[in-house]
Protein backbone atom coordinates (compact mmCIF):
# COMPACT_ATOMS: atom_id res chain seq x y z
CA UNK A 1 0.00 0.00 0.00
CA UNK A 2 1.16 3.55 -0.75
CA UNK A 3 1.72 6.65 1.38
CA UNK A 4 -0.14 9.38 -0.51
CA UNK A 5 -0.18 13.17 -0.40
CA UNK A 6 -3.15 15.12 -1.82
CA UNK A 7 -2.80 18.50 -3.51
CA UNK A 8 -6.12 20.09 -4.48
CA UNK A 9 -7.71 23.40 -3.58
CA UNK A 10 -11.16 21.87 -3.02
CA UNK A 11 -11.50 20.57 0.53
CA UNK A 12 -14.55 18.45 -0.24
CA UNK A 13 -12.74 16.69 -3.08
CA UNK A 14 -9.77 15.96 -0.82
CA UNK A 15 -12.13 14.45 1.75
CA UNK A 16 -13.65 12.22 -0.91
CA UNK A 17 -10.25 11.14 -2.17
CA UNK A 18 -9.05 10.35 1.33
CA UNK A 19 -12.11 8.18 1.90
CA UNK A 20 -11.62 6.23 -1.35
CA UNK A 21 -7.88 5.75 -0.83
CA UNK A 22 -8.02 4.74 2.82
CA UNK A 23 -10.83 2.26 2.16
CA UNK A 24 -8.51 0.64 -0.38
CA UNK A 25 -5.79 0.33 2.27
CA UNK A 26 -3.61 3.29 1.32
CA UNK A 27 -2.42 5.86 3.84
CA UNK A 28 -3.01 9.55 3.20
CA UNK A 29 -0.11 11.22 5.00
CA UNK A 30 -1.06 14.81 4.29
CA UNK A 31 -2.93 17.26 2.09
CA UNK A 32 -2.86 20.89 1.02
CA UNK A 33 -4.66 23.29 -1.25
CA UNK A 34 -1.80 25.75 -1.68
CA UNK A 35 1.33 24.99 -3.75
CA UNK A 36 3.84 26.39 -1.24
CA UNK A 37 2.36 24.41 1.65
CA UNK A 38 2.24 21.29 -0.51
CA UNK A 39 5.88 21.55 -1.50
CA UNK A 40 7.00 22.04 2.11
CA UNK A 41 5.01 18.99 3.22
CA UNK A 42 6.17 16.80 0.34
CA UNK A 43 9.81 17.66 1.11
CA UNK A 44 9.25 16.77 4.78
CA UNK A 45 7.03 13.69 4.39
CA UNK A 46 8.38 12.31 1.09
CA UNK A 47 5.22 10.31 0.27
CA UNK A 48 5.49 7.56 -2.31
CA UNK A 49 2.70 9.10 -4.46
CA UNK A 50 1.43 12.66 -4.86
CA UNK A 51 -2.03 13.22 -6.35
CA UNK A 52 -1.73 16.68 -7.84
CA UNK A 53 -4.37 18.94 -9.35
CA UNK A 54 -3.28 21.06 -12.31
CA UNK A 55 -5.28 24.20 -11.51
CA UNK A 56 -4.17 25.69 -8.19
CA UNK A 57 -4.08 29.24 -6.85
CA UNK A 58 -1.95 31.26 -7.16
CA UNK A 59 0.30 28.89 -9.11
CA UNK A 60 -0.11 25.92 -11.40
CA UNK A 61 0.23 22.29 -10.41
CA UNK A 62 3.11 22.26 -12.86
CA UNK A 63 5.05 24.43 -10.41
CA UNK A 64 4.67 21.77 -7.70
CA UNK A 65 5.62 19.05 -10.19
CA UNK A 66 8.74 20.93 -11.29
CA UNK A 67 9.80 21.49 -7.68
CA UNK A 68 9.45 17.77 -6.89
CA UNK A 69 11.64 17.00 -9.91
CA UNK A 70 14.15 19.77 -9.17
CA UNK A 71 14.69 18.52 -5.63
CA UNK A 72 14.96 14.92 -6.89
CA UNK A 73 12.37 13.78 -4.35
CA UNK A 74 11.37 10.10 -4.41
CA UNK A 75 7.65 10.99 -4.63
CA UNK A 76 5.94 9.93 -7.86
CA UNK A 77 3.33 12.30 -9.22
CA UNK A 78 -0.10 11.54 -10.66
CA UNK A 79 -1.87 14.55 -12.17
CA UNK A 80 -5.53 14.33 -11.10
CA UNK A 81 -7.32 17.06 -12.99
CA UNK A 82 -10.35 18.13 -14.97
CA UNK A 83 -8.12 19.33 -17.82
CA UNK A 84 -8.63 17.35 -21.02
CA UNK A 85 -6.27 19.63 -22.92
CA UNK A 86 -3.91 17.44 -24.99
CA UNK A 87 -1.06 19.89 -24.47
CA UNK A 88 -1.46 19.62 -20.70
CA UNK A 89 -1.14 15.83 -20.83
CA UNK A 90 2.03 16.00 -22.92
CA UNK A 91 3.49 18.79 -20.76
CA UNK A 92 2.77 16.88 -17.53
CA UNK A 93 4.57 13.80 -18.82
CA UNK A 94 7.42 15.89 -20.15
CA UNK A 95 7.88 17.56 -16.75
CA UNK A 96 8.08 14.26 -14.94
CA UNK A 97 4.58 13.13 -13.97
CA UNK A 98 4.18 9.36 -14.09
CA UNK A 99 0.39 9.43 -14.21
CA UNK A 100 -2.48 11.46 -15.61
CA UNK A 101 -6.07 10.76 -14.54
CA UNK A 102 -9.14 12.86 -15.28
CA UNK A 103 -11.37 13.69 -12.33
CA UNK A 104 -14.42 12.22 -14.03
CA UNK A 105 -12.76 8.80 -14.06
CA UNK A 106 -14.10 5.98 -11.90
CA UNK A 107 -12.57 5.41 -8.46
CA UNK A 108 -11.14 2.10 -9.67
CA UNK A 109 -9.18 3.93 -12.36
CA UNK A 110 -7.60 6.18 -9.74
CA UNK A 111 -6.72 3.22 -7.52
CA UNK A 112 -5.14 1.47 -10.50
CA UNK A 113 -3.12 4.61 -11.23
CA UNK A 114 -1.86 4.83 -7.63
CA UNK A 115 -0.79 1.19 -7.59
CA UNK A 116 0.96 1.33 -10.96
CA UNK A 117 2.74 4.63 -10.32
CA UNK A 118 3.76 3.60 -6.79
CA UNK A 119 5.62 0.72 -8.44
CA UNK A 120 7.49 3.14 -10.71
CA UNK A 121 5.48 2.66 -13.89
CA UNK A 122 3.53 5.11 -16.02
CA UNK A 123 -0.27 5.20 -15.96
CA UNK A 124 -2.64 7.19 -18.15
CA UNK A 125 -6.39 6.78 -17.94
CA UNK A 126 -7.87 5.68 -21.24
CA UNK A 127 -8.93 9.16 -22.31
CA UNK A 128 -5.61 10.68 -21.28
CA UNK A 129 -3.81 8.18 -23.52
CA UNK A 130 -5.80 9.45 -26.49
CA UNK A 131 -5.18 13.05 -25.46
CA UNK A 132 -1.43 12.43 -25.24
CA UNK A 133 -1.39 11.16 -28.82
CA UNK A 134 -3.40 14.19 -29.95
CA UNK A 135 -1.00 16.49 -28.14
CA UNK A 136 2.05 14.92 -29.76
CA UNK A 137 0.42 15.10 -33.19
CA UNK A 138 -0.40 18.78 -32.62
CA UNK A 139 3.24 19.44 -31.71
CA UNK A 140 4.31 17.65 -34.86
CA UNK A 141 1.98 19.85 -36.93
CA UNK A 142 3.30 22.97 -35.19
CA UNK A 143 6.86 21.97 -36.07
CA UNK A 144 5.76 21.42 -39.66
CA UNK A 145 4.20 24.90 -39.77
CA UNK A 146 7.46 26.42 -38.52
CA UNK A 147 9.30 24.59 -41.29
CA UNK A 148 7.27 26.27 -44.05
CA UNK A 149 9.23 28.60 -46.30
CA UNK A 150 8.17 32.23 -46.81
CA UNK A 151 6.78 31.33 -50.25
CA UNK A 152 4.89 28.35 -48.85
CA UNK A 153 3.34 30.63 -46.23
CA UNK A 154 2.24 33.01 -48.97
CA UNK A 155 0.61 30.18 -50.86
CA UNK A 156 -1.12 28.70 -47.83
CA UNK A 157 -2.64 32.07 -46.90
CA UNK A 158 -4.04 32.49 -50.39
CA UNK A 159 -5.35 28.93 -50.54
CA UNK A 160 -7.20 29.15 -47.23
CA UNK A 161 -8.73 32.46 -48.35
CA UNK A 162 -10.28 30.68 -51.31
CA UNK A 163 -8.06 31.83 -54.16
CA UNK A 164 -7.72 29.41 -57.07
CA UNK A 165 -4.37 28.22 -58.34
CA UNK A 166 -4.83 30.38 -61.44
CA UNK A 167 -5.34 33.52 -59.35
CA UNK A 168 -2.45 32.65 -57.03
CA UNK A 169 -0.16 32.06 -59.99
CA UNK A 170 -0.97 35.54 -61.33
CA UNK A 171 -0.48 37.26 -57.98
CA UNK A 172 2.83 35.52 -57.28
CA UNK A 173 4.05 35.47 -60.88
CA UNK A 174 4.29 31.68 -60.88
CA UNK A 175 2.99 29.08 -63.29
CA UNK A 176 -0.24 27.29 -62.29
CA UNK A 177 1.71 24.03 -62.29
CA UNK A 178 4.20 25.48 -59.78
CA UNK A 179 1.34 26.65 -57.54
CA UNK A 180 -0.20 23.17 -57.65
CA UNK A 181 3.18 21.73 -56.64
CA UNK A 182 3.32 24.14 -53.71
CA UNK A 183 -0.20 23.18 -52.63
CA UNK A 184 0.59 19.46 -52.74
CA UNK A 185 3.88 19.94 -50.86
CA UNK A 186 2.26 22.11 -48.17
CA UNK A 187 -0.55 19.61 -47.56
CA UNK A 188 1.94 16.76 -47.37
CA UNK A 189 4.09 18.68 -44.87
CA UNK A 190 1.11 19.53 -42.68
CA UNK A 191 -0.56 16.14 -42.95
CA UNK A 192 -3.89 17.40 -44.30
CA UNK A 193 -5.88 16.05 -47.23
CA UNK A 194 -8.17 18.90 -48.26
CA UNK A 195 -8.67 22.66 -48.08
CA UNK A 196 -11.20 22.63 -45.16
CA UNK A 197 -8.67 20.74 -43.03
CA UNK A 198 -5.97 23.19 -44.14
CA UNK A 199 -8.19 26.13 -43.09
CA UNK A 200 -8.82 24.60 -39.65
CA UNK A 201 -5.10 24.04 -39.12
CA UNK A 202 -4.25 27.58 -40.28
CA UNK A 203 -6.72 29.07 -37.78
CA UNK A 204 -5.53 26.79 -34.96
CA UNK A 205 -1.88 27.66 -35.60
CA UNK A 206 -2.58 31.39 -35.83
CA UNK A 207 -1.63 31.72 -39.50
CA UNK A 208 -4.99 33.42 -40.12
CA UNK A 209 -7.73 34.76 -37.89
CA UNK A 210 -11.16 33.18 -37.54
CA UNK A 211 -12.65 36.20 -39.29
CA UNK A 212 -10.43 35.85 -42.38
N, C-alpha and C positions, 0 to 999 in steps of 0.2 A: 504494500500500500504506500501511497505517496504523501509527503508533506507538501501542502499546497498553500500558496499565498494568492489572495484575490485583490485585483485592482480594478475598481469600477466606481464611478461617482454616483451610482444609484444604490442606496442602502437596502432597499427592498429586494433588488436583484441579488445583492451579495448574500442576504439572508436565505434566499431561495437556493442559491448555489451551494452555500454551506450545508444546507439540509440534504440536498441531493448527494453531495460528495461524502458527507459523514455517514449517511445511510449505506453507502457503498463501501465503507471501511477506510476511507481516506481521512487524513487529519488536516484540517484547516488551521494553519499556525498563525495566521494574521490576515489583515485586510486593510485597505485604505481606498479613499476616493480621490486623493490628491497625489500627483506624481512625486513631489519631493518627499512626502511622508512614506510613500511606497518604496522609493529607492533606499531610503534610510533603513527601513525594516528589512528589505530583501538583503541588503549588505549584512545586517546583523543576524538575521535568521537563516539565510541561505537555504530556502526551501528547495525541494527537488523540482517542483513545477510552479510556474507563475501563470495564472489566468489573467490576461491583460486586455482591457478594453482599448479600442483605438482612440475614441473620442473622449478626452479628459480636459478638464479646465484647471489651469490656464494653458496647459501644454498638450501635446499629442502623446498617445501611447507609444509612438515611435521614439520619443525622447527617453522613456523608461527603458524600452528595449535596447536602445543604443548604449545607455549607461550600464545595463547588465552585461552587454558584450564588451564595452570598454574596460570594465573592471575585471573581466574574465571570471565572472561568478559562475558557480556550477549549476545555477538554476536554469531550467529549460523553459522556454516561453511558448505559451499557446495564446494566440490572439483570439479573443472571444468578443465578437463585435457584430453590429448590425450592418456594417459596410460590405456591400456586394460590389464594390468598385474593383474591377480587375487589376488596376494599377496598385491598389492598396495591398492586394494579395501578393503580387510580385514583389513589391517593396518590403513587405513584412518578411518574406522568405529571404530576400537579399540582405536584410539587416540582421538576420540571425534567428528569427522565430522558427521553431520546429513544427508548430501547428497553427492551423487557421480554421476556426469553427464559427459559423454564423449563429447568432443568438436565437434564431427561429428553428434551430436543429433540435432533434429529440434529445432527452437527457442521456439516453444510451450512447448517442454519438459523442457527447461530451466526455462521458466516462471512458469510452474507447480511446478518445484523443489523449486523455490524461495517462492512461496505462501505456499507450504506445510511446508517447513523448517521454514519459518517466524512464523508459528503457532506452532512450537515446535515439529513437527513430522518428521520422517525419510523419505527420498525420494531417491531411486535409479532408474536411468533410466533402461529400460528393460534389456539392455545388461549388465549393471553393476550388476544387480540382479543375473544373470547367473554367472558372474565372481566371485561374492562373494561366491556363493555355491562351485564353482570350487576351490577357495582359501581355504575354510574351509575343503574341502575334501583332498586337498593336504597336509594341516597341519595334518590332521588325519593320512594320509599315512606316513608322516614324523615321527609322534609319534610312529606308528607301527614299522617302520624301527628301531628306537632307542630301541624298546622293544625286538628286536631279540637277542637271546643268541649267544655266540661265535660260538657254533656248528651250529646253524641255519645260521649264516653268512657264515660259511665255505660251507655249503650245497648250499646256494643260489648262491654263486660265481661259484661253479662248474656247477650248473644247467644252469646258463645263459651263461656259456662258452661251453655248448653243451655236457657235459659229461652225459652218461647214468647212471641210478641208479646202474647198475651192476658195472660200473667203479668207481663211487663214493663210493660204499660200500667197494670195495677193497682198495681204497686210504685211507679211514677213518676207516677201520677195523670195519665196521658195516654190519649188514645183509641187503640184498636188501629190505626186508620188512620194516626195520627201516628207511632206506633212503626214501622209499615211504611215510612213515608216516611223516617224516620231510618235504618233498615236499608239502604234502597236508596241513600240519599245517602252513607252511610259506605262501602259497598262500591264505589260509583263513585269516591269520593275516593281509596280505597286501591288501586283497580285489581284487585279480587278478584271472583270470580263466584259463590262459594258459601261456606257456613259453614266447611267443613274448611280452605279456603284462608285464611279470615279467622282461624281459630284458629292456624294455623301462623304467620301474620304477627304476631299478637298475642304469641305466645311469643317469636318472633325479636326483636321490638322491645321486649320487656320489659314489655308491658302486663299480662301475667299470667305466672305461673310454670308450669313444665312439669307440676307436681303439681296445678294447679288443674283 
